[in-house]
Amino acid sequence: MNSPSFAWIAGLALASTLIAADWPQWRGPARTDHSPDKGLLKQWPEAGPKQVWTFKNAGLGYSGYSIVGGKLFTMGLRDGKEQLIAVNAANGEELWAANAGEKYPNGWGDGPRATPTVDGKFVYAMGGQGTLICAQVADGKVVWQKSMQSDLGGKLQGWGYTESVLVIGDHVICTPGGSQGTLAALNKKTGEVVWRTKDLTDEAQYSSPIVIEHEGKKQVVQLVGQKVFGVDPITGAVLWKAPFPGRVAVIPTPIDGGKGRIYVTAGYGVGCKMIQLGANNSVATVYENNKVMKNHHGGVVLVDGHIYGHSDGNGWVCQELSTGNEVWSFKEFGKGAVHYADGMLYCLNEKSGEVALVEASTKGWNLKSRFTLSPLSKQRNPQGGVWPHPVVVNGRLYLRDQEIVYCFNVKG
């Protein structure tokens, strides 16, 4: 038998490195906001990383983006309608669009707020008025839709429905809120209601749920105005709950700290809290009313036992998860969203559109590079900001300001 040629082996090795990763939902596959990428640039050119493309017709709104199978999915308000939009991730060309509900008007900016969730051949997207659609990935054909208000009895909050729905097994988990039950599970193929948390009737807030595993079983964890709780994803049974003193708006996604630890934070002076789940879903408070991290809506990331993100009044913060103690803080870069990739934090200034590349280190704010998005949207509401979170996947950095989606090459 002939030995395989060097060229064939080299080609196989190259092909294996080119297998694309997916970013199928809000904050990535596990909702941790950790990119799977390695070998990224540790410093950018002075003018910033090379811009690959710009898509300038994403419409108004603050929706993030999912990237799966070479397609980028986002949402925007165009021609008076909210739409789910698919774009070629390689060149930024629009592929299709599907209507996703009526316009959501707001003093901080009109349009949708949620990130689409991709599951196999289907993509699920929530409009600002609470219209949830299921569309085909291939062509955008809408398979079913449900209203959080008229169909599920929910109440529209002041900043609209912002939830990025969670797909687990055969269910789509969403948070309509209200007397019929805070959480709902819908059949992902038909949209029919499978269960509601009838013994929990809190109104929806602005957070999106996560999945954790405790004592060998999966749980859905969600944060609302006055509590954080865990639910059995199959039956909807409430497994545990703990109080949380939310004010005005509770927005950041909960953090799975591992080993039964759940961390939550909110702005408006609230701060952060961590609980410890024990046997039979018992709940113990590790710390609460902690003011080190008061995250408004830019999110936080957990890296090697430490929480990183922007804290109102404190600036950018590194916080020890286990104790809640501050490790360091830095106030010389403006408030915004954070993302983690290959040992680095991608920090976004929500007002200026400046992006900072910072080492994820307990030793302090170690800035490596920075650049400013250009052009910035002229359609952004003056009360708003550059709020969609950064995403790095397949060597590309994706950012958005209203109708403009940017793609940059950050591969080393």
C-alpha positions in Angstrom: 0.0 0.0 0.0 1.3 3.4 -0.9 1.9 5.8 2.0 -0.2 8.9 1.9 1.5 11.9 0.4 2.7 14.8 2.5 0.5 17.1 0.5 -2.6 15.0 1.2 -1.8 15.0 5.0 -1.1 18.7 5.0 -4.4 19.4 3.1 -6.3 17.3 5.7 -4.7 19.2 8.5 -5.5 22.5 6.9 -9.1 21.4 6.3 -9.5 20.5 10.0 -8.4 24.0 11.0 -11.0 25.5 8.7 -14.1 23.8 10.2 -16.3 26.7 11.2 -17.5 27.1 14.7 -21.1 28.2 15.4 -22.5 31.0 17.6 -26.1 29.8 17.6 -27.6 32.1 20.2 -27.2 35.0 22.7 -23.8 34.8 24.4 -22.9 31.7 22.5 -23.4 27.9 22.7 -23.5 27.8 26.5 -24.6 31.4 27.1 -21.2 32.2 28.7 -20.1 34.8 26.1 -16.9 32.8 25.7 -15.7 32.6 22.1 -14.3 29.1 21.0 -11.6 30.8 18.9 -7.9 30.4 19.5 -4.9 32.0 17.8 -6.4 35.5 17.7 -4.5 38.7 17.5 -3.1 39.9 20.8 -2.6 43.4 19.5 -4.4 45.2 16.6 -2.9 47.6 14.1 -3.0 51.2 15.1 -6.1 51.8 13.0 -7.8 48.7 14.3 -8.2 45.2 12.8 -8.9 44.8 9.1 -12.5 45.4 8.2 -13.9 42.6 6.1 -17.3 44.0 5.3 -20.0 46.3 6.5 -23.8 45.6 6.1 -25.7 48.9 6.3 -29.3 47.8 6.1 -29.9 45.9 9.4 -32.6 48.4 10.4 -33.2 50.1 13.8 -32.9 48.3 17.1 -30.5 46.7 19.5 -30.6 43.1 18.5 -27.4 41.0 18.6 -26.4 38.3 16.1 -26.1 34.6 15.8 -23.7 33.0 13.3 -24.4 29.5 12.1 -23.4 27.6 8.9 -22.0 30.7 7.2 -25.1 32.8 7.9 -25.5 35.7 10.3 -28.9 36.2 11.8 -30.1 39.5 13.4 -33.2 41.6 13.7 -34.1 45.2 12.8 -36.9 47.7 12.2 -37.2 48.4 8.5 -40.1 50.1 6.7 -42.2 50.2 9.8 -41.9 46.4 10.4 -39.7 44.4 12.7 -37.8 41.8 10.7 -35.6 38.8 11.2 -32.7 39.2 8.8 -30.2 36.6 7.4 -26.9 37.8 6.0 -24.0 35.9 4.3 -21.3 35.9 7.0 -18.6 35.8 4.4 -19.4 39.0 2.5 -22.2 40.8 4.3 -24.8 40.3 1.6 -28.5 40.0 2.7 -30.0 36.5 2.0 -33.5 36.9 3.2 -35.8 38.7 5.7 -39.0 37.6 7.5 -41.5 39.8 9.4 -41.3 39.4 13.1 -44.1 41.6 14.5 -45.2 45.2 14.7 -42.9 48.2 15.4 -41.9 48.6 19.0 -41.5 52.4 19.7 -39.4 53.5 22.6 -37.8 56.8 23.8 -34.4 55.0 23.9 -34.8 53.8 20.4 -37.3 51.9 18.3 -37.1 48.3 17.1 -36.3 44.8 18.4 -33.9 44.0 21.2 -33.4 40.3 21.1 -30.8 38.0 19.5 -32.2 35.1 17.3 -31.7 31.5 18.4 -30.7 28.9 15.8 -31.6 25.3 16.3 -31.0 22.9 13.4 -33.2 24.0 10.4 -35.0 26.7 12.3 -34.3 30.1 13.8 -36.4 31.6 16.6 -36.7 35.4 17.1 -38.5 37.7 19.5 -39.8 41.1 18.5 -39.9 44.1 20.8 -43.7 43.7 21.1 -43.3 40.1 22.2 -44.0 38.4 18.9 -42.0 35.2 18.8 -41.5 33.6 15.3 -40.0 30.3 14.1 -38.6 30.6 10.6 -36.7 28.2 8.3 -33.0 28.9 8.2 -32.9 28.1 4.5 -35.3 30.8 3.2 -36.9 32.6 6.2 -40.3 31.1 5.7 -42.3 31.6 8.9 -43.5 28.2 10.4 -45.3 29.6 13.4 -45.6 32.6 15.6 -46.9 33.4 19.1 -47.5 36.6 20.9 -46.2 36.9 24.5 -49.1 39.4 25.1 -52.3 38.2 23.3 -51.5 34.4 23.2 -49.6 33.9 26.5 -51.0 36.7 28.7 -47.8 38.6 29.3 -47.4 42.3 29.9 -45.3 44.6 27.8 -42.7 46.2 30.0 -41.3 49.7 29.5 -38.3 48.7 27.3 -40.2 46.0 25.4 -39.5 42.2 25.3 -35.7 41.8 25.1 -35.4 38.1 25.8 -33.3 35.8 23.5 -35.3 32.6 23.8 -33.7 29.3 24.8 -34.1 26.0 23.0 -33.6 22.9 25.0 -34.6 19.5 23.7 -38.0 19.8 22.0 -38.9 23.0 23.9 -38.5 26.8 23.3 -38.3 28.4 26.7 -39.6 32.0 26.9 -40.6 34.5 29.6 -44.0 36.0 28.8 -44.6 36.8 32.5 -48.1 37.3 34.0 -50.8 35.3 35.8 -50.6 32.3 33.5 -47.0 31.7 34.5 -43.7 33.6 34.4 -42.0 31.0 32.1 -43.5 29.1 29.2 -42.2 26.1 27.2 -43.5 25.9 23.7 -43.2 23.0 21.3 -40.4 24.1 19.0 -42.0 22.6 16.0 -45.6 23.9 16.4 -45.4 26.7 19.0 -48.1 25.1 21.2 -47.8 25.6 24.9 -46.3 22.6 26.7 -46.1 24.0 30.3 -46.3 27.2 32.3 -44.8 28.0 35.7 -48.3 28.6 37.2 -47.0 28.9 40.8 -44.6 31.7 39.6 -46.4 34.7 38.1 -43.9 37.5 38.1 -43.9 39.9 35.2 -41.2 39.5 32.6 -38.1 41.6 32.9 -35.2 41.9 30.4 -32.9 38.9 31.2 -32.5 35.8 29.2 -32.5 32.3 30.7 -29.6 29.8 30.9 -29.2 26.1 31.3 -27.2 24.6 34.2 -26.7 21.1 35.5 -27.1 20.3 39.1 -27.1 16.8 40.7 -27.0 15.3 37.3 -30.1 17.0 35.9 -30.5 20.1 33.7 -32.3 23.2 35.0 -33.4 26.4 33.3 -32.4 29.4 35.5 -34.0 32.8 35.0 -33.8 36.2 36.7 -36.8 38.5 37.0 -37.5 41.6 39.1 -37.7 40.2 42.6 -36.2 36.7 42.3 -33.9 34.2 40.6 -35.2 30.7 40.2 -34.6 27.3 38.6 -37.2 25.2 36.7 -37.3 21.6 35.4 -37.2 22.0 31.6 -39.3 18.9 31.0 -42.2 19.6 33.4 -41.9 23.3 34.3 -41.8 22.4 38.0 -40.1 25.2 40.0 -37.1 23.6 41.7 -35.9 26.5 43.8 -36.1 30.3 44.1 -34.2 33.0 45.9 -35.1 36.7 46.4 -33.4 39.4 44.4 -34.0 43.2 45.1 -34.3 44.4 41.5 -35.2 48.0 40.7 -36.4 49.7 37.5 -35.0 47.1 35.1 -33.2 43.7 35.7 -31.2 42.9 32.5 -28.0 40.9 32.7 -28.1 37.1 32.0 -27.4 34.9 35.0 -23.9 33.3 35.3 -23.4 29.6 36.0 -20.5 29.6 38.4 -20.2 25.8 38.4 -20.7 23.4 41.4 -24.2 24.7 42.0 -23.2 28.4 42.2 -25.5 31.0 40.5 -24.4 34.6 40.2 -26.7 37.5 39.2 -26.3 41.2 39.0 -28.3 44.3 38.1 -27.9 48.1 37.8 -29.8 51.0 39.4 -27.8 50.5 42.6 -28.8 46.9 43.1 -25.4 45.1 42.9 -24.8 41.4 42.8 -25.7 38.2 44.6 -24.4 34.6 44.6 -26.3 31.5 45.8 -25.1 28.0 46.4 -27.4 25.1 45.4 -27.2 22.1 47.7 -28.8 18.7 48.0 -32.4 18.5 46.8 -32.0 22.0 45.4 -31.6 23.7 48.8 -30.5 27.3 48.5 -27.8 29.1 50.6 -26.8 32.7 50.1 -23.0 33.2 49.7 -23.3 37.0 49.4 -25.9 39.5 48.4 -26.4 43.3 48.2 -22.7 43.3 47.1 -22.0 46.6 45.4 -18.7 45.7 43.6 -20.5 44.7 40.5 -23.6 46.8 39.6 -24.0 45.8 35.9 -26.6 47.7 34.0 -26.9 45.9 30.7 -23.4 45.3 29.2 -23.2 41.8 30.7 -20.4 40.2 32.6 -18.2 37.2 31.9 -16.7 34.6 34.2 -13.1 33.7 33.5 -10.9 31.5 35.8 -13.0 32.2 38.8 -13.3 35.9 38.3 -16.1 38.1 37.0 -15.3 40.9 34.5 -17.5 43.7 33.3 -18.6 47.2 33.8 -20.0 48.3 37.2 -22.0 51.5 37.5 -20.0 53.9 39.5 -17.0 51.6 39.8 -15.9 51.4 36.2 -14.5 48.2 34.7 -14.1 45.6 37.4 -12.5 42.3 38.2 -14.3 40.5 41.0 -13.5 37.3 42.7 -16.5 35.0 42.2 -16.2 33.0 45.4 -16.0 35.9 47.8 -17.5 38.8 45.8 -14.4 40.9 46.6 -13.0 43.5 44.2 -9.7 42.5 42.7 -9.3 45.7 40.6 -11.3 48.5 39.0 -10.6 50.9 36.2 -12.6 54.1 35.3 -10.8 55.5 32.3 -12.8 53.6 29.7 -16.5 54.2 29.3 -19.4 51.9 30.2 -20.4 49.2 27.8 -20.6 45.5 26.9 -17.9 42.8 27.3 -17.0 39.6 25.4 -14.2 37.0 26.1 -12.0 35.3 23.5 -8.6 33.6 23.7 -7.5 35.2 26.9 -8.7 38.7 26.0 -11.6 40.9 26.9 -13.3 42.8 24.1 -14.7 45.9 25.8 -17.1 48.2 24.0 -17.7 51.8 24.9 -21.5 52.3 24.4 -21.3 56.0 23.8 -18.2 56.5 21.6 -18.2 53.1 19.8 -14.6 52.6 20.9 -13.5 49.0 21.2 -10.7 48.0 23.6 -8.7 44.7 23.6 -7.7 44.0 27.3 -6.0 41.1 28.8 -8.3 39.1 31.1 -6.0 39.2 34.1 -6.3 39.6 37.8 -3.3 42.0 37.7 -5.2 45.0 36.4 -6.6 46.7 33.3 -3.9 45.8 30.8 -4.9 47.5 27.5 -3.4 46.0 24.4 -5.2 47.9 21.6 -8.2 50.1 20.8 -10.1 51.5 17.8 -13.3 53.3 17.2 -16.1 52.0 14.9 -16.6 54.0 11.8 -19.0 55.1 10.4 -21.3 55.2 13.4 -25.0 55.3 12.8 -26.7 58.6 12.3 -30.1 57.0 13.0 -29.3 56.0 16.6 -31.7 57.6 19.2 -29.8 60.2 21.3 -30.9 58.3 24.4 -29.5 55.1 23.1 -26.0 53.7 22.7 -23.9 51.1 20.9 -25.6 48.3 22.9 -25.3 45.1 20.9 -22.6 43.0 22.4 -19.3 42.1 20.5 -19.0 38.5 19.2 -15.8 36.8 18.0 -16.2 33.6 16.1 -14.2 32.0 13.2 -11.6 34.7 13.5 -14.1 37.5 12.9 -15.2 40.2 15.3 -18.8 41.3 14.8 -20.2 44.6 16.1 -23.3 46.6 15.4 -24.6 50.1 15.7 -28.3 50.3 14.7 -28.5 49.7 10.9 -24.8 49.0 10.5 -23.2 45.6 11.2 -19.4 45.4 11.0 -17.2 42.4 10.5 -13.4 42.6 11.3 -10.6 40.1 10.9 -9.0 39.4 14.3 -7.3 36.1 13.4 -3.6 36.0 14.2 
